[in-house]
Amino acid sequence: MAIKKTTTVKKTPVKKTSSIGISLMGSNKADMRKWEIESALSTLKRADEIRKNTKMMADVKKLAQEQVNVLNNFTKGK
């Protein structure tokens, strides 16, 4: 009968971000920074598309004004 040899597997610790507490396996700060930059670029592209769409901008401005009015009414009561 063969004897089974046991080995100890060393596990690498799980990294956690301090600000939001999400476990990141196999990621590092450079990867996170790259993702953040790509996300920011995507956001800026989308903002540019929205600005060029006059109908959308009119609706956005209308909604923004409605929200300002709601906040003004809320603060007047205090």
Beta strands, then each sheet from edge to edge (+ up, - down):
strand 1: 15-16
strand 2: 23-24
sheet 1: 1+ 2-
end
